[in-house]
Amino acid sequence: MIALACDHGGFDLMKEIKAYLDECDLEFKDFGTFSGDGCDYPEITVRAGGAVASGLCDLGIFVCGTGIGMAIAANKISGIRAAPCSDCYTAEMTRLHNDANVLTLGARVVGTGLAIKIIETFLNTDFDIDENGRHRRRVEMLSALDIR
């Protein structure tokens, strides 16, 4: 299950993302926003990020104007490792090396086609635990920084 969240800046791109996920028969839970009206992204991020942190959802895709605000807000939630990505290489590395569980995208930064490719990369890349545990050790170190 994928947690989806967007603010007004990401609303139009999120419509395209939902259509893509539907085409791929990927299950998602939409935490809003549900219109292009102005809203406060931290509130939406907390709801969707909480679903990922609690295990209700496996991963998250959050969209705002740049992807930065929602990443900052999401990373305040214990258990979340959110990364703003605007290219496929970064999306691959954030999963492969950092076990990121939330992808943030900037609707004013990437177009629909690139956003879908980034999402495909993010969703189809697994965390790499086969390099003598060095990435797992580092992710555990990141988790230890969470203030509970």
C-alpha positions, 0 to 999 in steps of 0.5 A: 500500500502506498500513501499519497499526499499532496498540497495545492502545488502538487494537486495536478501532478498527483492526479496523473500519479493516481492514474498511473498507479491505477493502470499498474493495479498498485494499491494506494491510500490518498491523504489529500489534498483533494482540490487545488485550493491553498492548504498547509502541507505539514498537516497533510504530510503528518497524516500520510507520513504517520501511515507509513511510519505505523506500517499501515502503508509500505511507502509514500509518494508526496508531491508539493511545488518543489518536493522540499517542504514535504520532505522536511515535514516528513523527516520530522516523523520518527521512522520516516526517511523521505527524499526529494528526487528529480531524477531516476538515479537519485530515486534509485540510490535513495532506495538502494542505499538509504532505504527511503520509504517516502519519495517527494516530488516537485510538481514545479520541478519535474513534468508528468513523464519524468515523475512517472519514471522516477516513481517506477524507479523508486517502487522497483528498487529494493534496499541493498543489504548484500554489500557486507551490511554497510548500508543497513548499518548506516540506515540503523544509525539514521534510525537511532537519530529519531527522537521518540 
